[in-house]
């Protein structure tokens, strides 16, 4: 017995370069559940990116994932990451 969940997606993103080597990005997405309207998902992230040189950059991000469930309790999860990014 397979169960399918039908989600839509609304996504918005904002990027801004403060200096030649420093930028930040904010994004958010809303995922409505078409089968059960109260079971939507909401994700958002804020990140900063510092260019070390032409290839490497350091990225720090804070991600929030929110799940609104109709039967069980509401659930949110946060993640803080720091990454070394290589651009080839």
Buried (B, 14 or more C-beta within 10 A) or exposed (E): EEEEEEEEEEEEEEEEEEEEEEBBBEBBBBBBBEEBEEBBBBBBBBBBBBBEEEEEBEBBBEBBBBBBBEEEEEEEEEEEEEEEEEEE
